[in-house]
Amino acid sequence: DLEIAARVELEKLNDELASVKSEVERLRKENEWLKDEANRTKMESHEYLQYMSRKTQKRQSTIAMLNEKNEQELEQINAERTVIVEQYEKRKQELKDLLMTKEAEYAQVTRDLQDLAEYQHIRLEQEAEIGRLETEVERLKIE
């Protein structure tokens, strides 16, 4: 009886040992899989961080390049604006000078026309007098 109980106990312990060994093997495989998964995740994270770093660097480089380009364009626009304003001011002064010259010429022409109007009036009077005198001469010839 004791031997049978020992054998039953041994068989029970062997089954329990086999079950524990099986559980240990399952846990070891799961642990191995989890380690591999952790390493894979770590590598992917590292690769993603490198990718994002390169992408960020590229964007920052692009932004810096665009800022520099914009500054150059602004400088060029300001330089062109300065030249255009100077040309405008010069042309404005030229036109003012021309206007003053034309106004002076107009005033002179107006004065000349007024003088001529007086001479025209005198001429008309003289022509009328000549006409009257010619008529007088003709009348005297006839008489």
C-alpha positions in Angstrom: 0.0 0.0 0.0 2.7 2.3 0.9 4.5 1.5 -2.3 1.4 2.2 -4.3 0.8 5.5 -2.5 4.5 6.4 -3.2 4.1 5.5 -6.8 0.9 7.5 -7.1 2.6 10.4 -5.4 5.6 10.0 -7.7 3.4 9.9 -10.7 1.5 12.9 -9.5 4.8 14.7 -8.9 6.2 13.7 -12.3 3.0 15.0 -13.9 3.3 18.2 -11.9 7.0 18.5 -12.9 6.1 17.9 -16.6 3.4 20.6 -16.3 5.8 23.0 -14.6 8.5 22.3 -17.2 5.9 22.9 -20.0 4.8 26.1 -18.3 8.5 27.2 -17.9 9.1 26.4 -21.6 6.0 28.4 -22.6 7.1 31.3 -20.4 10.7 31.1 -21.8 9.4 31.3 -25.3 7.0 34.2 -24.4 9.9 36.0 -22.7 12.1 35.4 -25.8 9.3 36.8 -28.0 8.8 39.8 -25.8 12.5 40.5 -25.8 12.6 40.3 -29.6 9.4 42.5 -29.8 11.0 45.0 -27.4 14.2 45.1 -29.6 12.2 45.5 -32.8 10.2 48.3 -31.2 13.3 49.9 -30.0 14.9 49.7 -33.4 11.8 51.1 -35.1 11.6 53.9 -32.6 15.2 54.7 -33.2 14.7 54.7 -37.0 11.6 56.8 -36.7 13.4 59.3 -34.5 16.2 59.5 -37.1 13.7 60.0 -39.8 11.9 62.7 -37.9 15.2 64.4 -37.1 16.3 64.4 -40.7 12.8 65.7 -41.7 13.0 68.4 -39.1 16.5 69.4 -40.2 15.4 69.5 -43.8 12.5 71.7 -42.9 14.6 74.0 -40.8 17.1 74.2 -43.7 14.3 75.0 -46.1 13.0 77.7 -43.7 16.4 79.2 -43.3 17.0 79.2 -47.1 13.5 80.8 -47.7 14.2 83.4 -45.0 17.5 84.3 -46.7 15.9 84.4 -50.1 13.1 86.6 -48.8 15.6 88.9 -47.2 17.5 89.2 -50.4 14.3 89.8 -52.4 13.3 92.5 -49.8 16.7 94.2 -50.1 16.4 94.1 -53.9 12.8 95.5 -53.8 13.9 98.2 -51.4 16.8 99.1 -53.7 14.6 99.2 -56.7 12.0 101.2 -54.8 14.8 103.7 -53.9 15.8 104.0 -57.5 12.2 104.4 -58.7 11.5 107.1 -56.0 14.7 108.9 -57.1 13.7 108.7 -60.8 10.1 109.9 -59.9 11.4 112.8 -57.9 13.8 113.8 -60.7 11.1 113.5 -63.3 8.7 115.5 -61.0 11.3 118.3 -60.7 11.9 118.2 -64.5 8.1 118.5 -65.1 7.8 121.4 -62.5 10.7 123.2 -64.2 9.1 122.6 -67.6 5.7 123.8 -66.3 7.3 127.0 -65.0 9.1 127.5 -68.3 5.8 127.0 -70.2 3.9 129.3 -67.9 6.6 132.0 -68.4 6.4 131.4 -72.2 2.6 131.6 -72.0 2.7 134.8 -70.0 5.2 136.3 -72.6 3.0 135.2 -75.5 -0.1 136.7 -73.8 1.8 140.0 -73.3 2.9 139.9 -77.0 -0.6 139.2 -78.1 -1.9 142.1 -76.0 0.8 144.3 -77.5 -0.1 143.1 -81.0 -3.8 143.7 -80.2 -2.9 147.4 -79.6 -0.9 147.5 -82.8 -3.8 145.7 -84.6 -6.1 148.4 -83.3 -3.7 151.1 -84.5 -3.3 149.4 -87.9 -7.1 149.1 -88.3 -7.4 152.8 -87.5 -4.6 153.6 -90.0 -6.1 151.4 -92.7 -9.4 153.2 -92.1 -7.6 156.5 -92.3 -5.9 155.4 -95.5 -9.2 154.2 -96.9 -10.7 157.6 -96.1 -7.8 159.5 -97.5 -7.9 157.4 -100.7 -11.5 158.1 -101.0 -10.8 161.8 -100.5 -8.0 161.6 -103.1 -10.4 159.9 -105.6 -13.1 162.5 -104.8 -10.6 165.3 -105.4 -9.4 163.8 -108.7 -12.9 163.7 -109.9 -13.6 167.3 -109.0 
